[in-house]
Amino acid sequence: MEHILEGLPQEKWIEIIFNASQGLSAKELTNMLERQAAMEILLEKRLGEMWEEELAHLISSEESSEEIHRRTQNIAIESMGNILTQNE
């Protein structure tokens, strides 16, 4: 059981996605895609056509890298929770 807590949440998320039932994984991935699509729409409405350039700048920015890493891990944890609670 201790091995579950080892490694980064993102690494564990990948394991869970690959090892959970295909239906649960597909549902979670579909929800994530829909959420990303909604966020892209929101960004385009707020920032106009330049949103992709702004996003690329943010991703390549060293000052944002730690925040992006932290947010990625948090999203992985939330997604794992979604999958595991449905798997019970």
Number of C-alpha atoms within 10 A of each C-alpha: 5 5 7 8 9 10 9 11 20 18 12 19 20 13 12 16 18 11 10 15 12 11 9 16 19 14 13 17 14 12 13 14 12 12 12 12 12 12 12 14 14 13 17 14 11 11 12 11 11 11 17 14 10 12 12 10 12 14 13 10 12 11 10 13 13 11 11 15 12 12 12 14 18 14 16 19 16 14 21 22 13 15 20 13 8 9 10 5
